[in-house]
Structure formats: C-alpha cells, structure tokens
Amino acid sequence: MNLNASFDAVMGEHSGAEGDRIAAVEASIWRTFQALPKNKMGRLAPRSVRHVVHNYFSKEHGWRIEGLEPHSMQVSDSEVHNATILQEKAPSLVEVLLEDREHGRGLSFEDIVVMITALERLIAQESFDLLEDAYFLNGLRAHLDKIDESSLHEVLTSYLMAFRMGVYASLDDAEQHHGIKDKLKELGAPWEIMSEFEQDTAGNSAFADRGKINPFQARAYSFGQTSGMVRDMVHNYGKWQNGDCLAMKEHLMSFDVKGTGRVPLDLFYAQPDDSLYHFHESVTYLNDIGALDNTSGRMPQVRIANYILGPTNCIARSAFFSVCCLNECEHLINEIEGKVQAPMASPEQLLRLVAQMSTDSVDAPRQLSQTLVHKLQAIADQNDGAVPLHGRLFAQWLHFAFPNECPYPQAVDMSALMPQNWADGKAIATSEEMIMHMEAGLASSESDLASLYPEASMAEWSDEEVLPLHHEPTKKNRGHSILGEVVSWIMHIAPLLVVLRLGHSGWQSAMDARRGQSGPKKETFGHMV
C-alpha cells in the first residue's frame, strides 16, 4: 500500500466539513513548510515532518500527542510514526511511513496536510467513543435514540466532564457520574463556564443547520449530529480554554516588575490567600521542565513562558493526547517564516521583522536593545553569516525578545513535558519546601534585586547551537572553520598555493555579497481557588 492509499484508508469518505478542515490545516502550516530545509524533490525529511505536525497541534489545539513530545531543541529520534494513536489505530499508515523513511523520499506539503487531518480524525473518533459513554451515563442508546434538546445538553456536558477528567473518569457508573455532576453545578462559575462552551457549540451547530430544520417542530438529534458537535468541541476546546492560560500568564507577569519574563521563586509560592491562583509545583518539577532559572549567584526564578506551557497546566488527558496551553511563540515564528520563506535569514531582516511584531505584552514598533542586536549578529557569525530560524540559538534569542511568550530552550528530558509523568501529585511541593523558599526570599539581600533587571537575565545566555532540522553541522561543531581548512591545505599542498589563494578570494567575495543581502485559568480542577 502506498502513502496516499494508506491515508485514504484512515480518512474514509471526505465530507464538506473535512474539506474545510483540510483548508484550515493548509493555511496554518504553509509558512512553516516553506521555511524548512527540503530534499532535492522539495519534500521534508522525517524530523521536519515531525516538527510541522507537533507545532501545528501545539499552536492550533494545544494538543500534546503521546509519542510526539516537545523536542526542547534536542535532536530527537522521535518521528510522526511514533505517535501512539497511529501505532494503535492506523498501523498500516505507520508501516508506509517507515517504508518511506527507509527510501528517503520525504513527504510533500499535500502529504503532511493529509497526515495532520488524519490525526485529527483519529482523535475525533476516540472522542466519539467517549460520546457513546456519555449517552450511556444518561440512560440513552447512542446509535438508536434520537434525543431532544434537553437531553442533548445533558449528554454534551457529560461528555465534557469525562473529557476533562480524562483517564480518571468513571464511565461505567452512572450514579457516581451524576453525583459528580451535581457537585460541579454547586461550584457555580466552573460549571457555568463549561456549560457556556457546550451551549455555544450547540448554538453554532443549529445556526449552521438553520436552512435544513423546521422551525415549527421540536428538534430531535441523531448520534451523527451530536458527534459533529463533539468534533467541533474537540477542535475548539484548546483555544476556548486558553483564556485561562492567558489570565494566569497575566497574573504571573504582575510579579515581574522589570519585564524579564521571570518571577522570583519566593513570590511564586507566596500568593495571598485571596489570590485567584496558588502555585504548588515543586522545584524538582520546575527544573525538570526547564521552567527554573537557577543561574549561579542569583535567587531562583520561574520562567513564565516555560511554566505556562508545562504539563501541570494541561487540563484534559486521554490515552493518546492532552490539551494544554497554546504555544504563543509558534504564531510569532510563523509570522517570521511567512516573510522569510527560507530556513535561514540575515540578522538585518530579522531585526526589521521582529521590531514590528506585537503581543499582548510587547508593543510594536519598538527599538530592540543593543544587547539583542549584538546577540543576533553573533548567531549569524556562528552560522556562516545567516541565522537558522529553527535552531536553538534563535529560539533563545526569541525568548529574550518576547520573554512572556517564547520559552527558554532548555535541554530537558522530553518525557518530563508529558502530563502523564506528573500524575498523582508527583509535581506538587511539600509545605515545608515552599516555606523554605519563601523564607529564603525574605532573607535575600537588596543586591539580589539587581538580578531582576532585563539585562541581568541575559546572564544565562548560552552559545550552544543545536540544529535539529538541518543536515549539516554548524561551523562551531565542525571543529575547523572554512578558513582553517584553507590554511591547512595551503600548508600541506604548497604547489597549489596560488590557486588556493585565488579560490579563497573568490569564495570570500561571494560570502561578502551574500552577507550584504537580506534573505528572501486553572479552575477547581487545578490551581485556581
């Protein structure tokens, strides 16, 4: 079976809604595809395919798919075929991907679009299974009973409850389920917010079907119609709940008086009793996920962007994926990719672009600091005059340019970023641990406050480059510079001295010309009180 046939076997018949999904995927990933290094056939290698797929789900849905852990700027062996849902639900597709990898053909833009759409469909199918459970919990038969509007809302809220509770949901005890539902209703705001999302989804569906229904007759909903609403819920849930993530980010930023994207650890723990958020993650957890800036000589600080994207902020989990906060930095990178349309760019072009980019914490246009300007030029100098857009150093630079949106690219164990590894309270600090760090903050000297200034945060800058999507090693890692290689040849092959000098002169002129051009909220389920 070839790749297209395997895709078709997973996708099945294409509906109008499927066509809309394909168009949405195309619009989301084309910039990234254009900016990635390709083989001679214009296709992407497995690592690049994995990068596109993971980043799409991270920025569009907040999905963290089992087997496609965030790479944290390490050269990962994980590829798309490692996704658990593909291995369990579409083994024939995995087989074809492995065969394609063996032959080194790579995937085209169209292949990747259908790959992403197939993954979305597989995840939606898992949600349909959960919807059947929601019918059962409400005493209904999924494929036999048509349900009225009141039952529709009960089924959809039961689905959302089970989805939110993930692997902890009890799906075979209807009495226990309704007991939990009644307790949630008593909580007020969390239940009202969830109900609002469910009712908005049902309302949008009714609006879309307004030309097909009889307004004088009470509606009866089939399982197919209900499953369409659930599909929309699955696709939109990440963006809907991300408002909580943004509110939590804004709360943390209120303790970042100098705009470094960092909160002192003592303040992180010392939230007032009436605070909307209380943070309890341990130092071990914060360090393991790359959220702790423990630069020597400074009080420990929590990196806001890394913390927000951490696994304890994932609020729903199934066997195949979790729903986490959306990665704001991916949208910034996409904007850059759309303008550059190449794997590398000159520092001058990137400085112009970034100076005009805004976020909810950065206003444009702005004048970038000389420190940032010099650091970007140094990255280019380390990479033969241009900045690799998907390397560790540029990701690090973006963190300092947008400290509240772009995470610091800390090398961590990828499994630490998956929610299932922190289940059962493994991420929570003891009261004694939190008190110790709060007391340490109170005892710190006034001189420690200097570490809160923006320029001081650059103390953790590292010149280590990692190019997970590039085939060639960096100039630093090659061990010898181009000029050093030329000198070596001159010393060993004296008769070719003149020729080599001429060749080197021409090469240097070409490089000079090249450098002169511009390249094309946690609710009661989490920490909210």
C-alpha positions, 0 to 999 in steps of 0.5 A: 500500500502506498502513502496516499492509499494508506491515508485514504484508508484512515480518512474514509469518505471526505465530507464538506466539513473535512474539506474545510478542515483540510483548508484550515490545516493548509493555511496554518502550516504553509509558512512553516513548510516553506521555511524548512530545509527540503530534499532535492524533490522539495519534500521534508525529511522525517524530523521536519515532518515531525516538527510541522505536525507537533507545532501545528497541534501545539499552536492550533489545539494545544494538543500534546500527542503521546509519542510526539513530545516537545523536542526542547531543541534536542535532536530527537529520534522521535518521528510522526510514526511514533505517535501512539494513536497511529501505532494503535489505530492506523498501523498500516499508515505507520508501516508506509511511513517507515517504508518511506523513511527507509527510501528517503523520499520525504513527504510533500506539503499535500502529504503532511496536510493529509497526515495532520487531518488524519490525526485529527480524525483519529482523535475525533473518533476516540472522542466519539467513543467517549460520546457513546459513554456519555449517552450511556451515563444518561440512560440513552442508546447512542446509535438508536435514540434520537434525543431532544434538546434537553437531553442533548445538553445533558449528554454534551456536558457529560461528555465534557466532564469525562473529557476533562477528567480524562483517564480518571473518569468513571464511565461505567457508573452512572450514579457516581457520574451524576453525583459528580455532576451535581457537585460541579453545578454547586461550584457555580462559575466552573460549571457555568463556564463549561456549560457556556462552551457546550451551549455555544457549540450547540448554538453554532451547530443549529445556526449552521443547520438553520436552512435544513430544520423546521422551525415549527417542530421540536428538534430531535438529534441523531448520534451523527449530529451530536458527534459533529458537535463533539468534533467541533468541541474537540477542535475548539476546546484548546483555544476556548480554554486558553483564556485561562492560560492567558489570565494566569500568564497575566497574573504571573507577569504582575510579579515581574516588575522589570519585564524579564519574563521571570518571577522570583521563586519566593513570590511564586509560592507566596500568593495571598490567600485571596489570590485567584491562583496558588502555585504548588509545583515543586522545584524538582518539577520546575527544573525538570521542565526547564521552567527554573532559572537557577543561574549561579549567584542569583535567587531562583526564578520561574520562567513564565513562558516555560511554566505556562506551557508545562504539563501541570497546566494541561487540563484534559488527558486521554490515552493518546493526547492532552490539551494544554496551553497554546504555544504563543511563540509558534504564531510569532515564528510563523509570522517570521517564516511567512516573510522569510520563506527560507530556513535561514535569514540575515540578522538585518531582516530579522531585526526589521521583522521582529521590531514590528511584531506585537503581543499582548505584552510587547508593543510594536514598533519598538527599538530592540536593545543593543544587547539583542542586536549584538546577540543576533549578529553573533548567531549569524557569525556562528552560522556562516553569516545567516541565522537558522530560524529553527535552531536553538540559538534563535529560539533563545534569542526569541525568548529574550525578545518576547520573554512572556511568550517564547520559552527558554530552550532548555535541554530537558528530558522530553518525557518530563513535558508529558502530563502523564509523568506528573500524575498523582501529585508527583509535581506538587511541593511539600509545605515545608519546601515552599516555606523554605523558599519563601523564607529564603526570599525574605532573607535575600539581600537588596543586591539580589534585586539587581538580578531582576533587571532585563539585562541581568537575565541575559546572564544565562545566555548560552552559545550552544547551537543545536540544529535539529532540522538541518543536515549539516553541522554548524561551523562551531561543531565542525571543529575547523572553520572554512578558513582553517581548512584553507590554511591547512591545505595551503600548508600541506599542498604548497604547489597549489598555493596560488590557486588556493589563494585565488579560490579563497578570494573568490569564495570570500567575495561571494560570502561578502555579497551574500552577507550584504543581502537580506534573505528572501485559568486553572479552575477547581480542577487545578490551581485556581481557588 
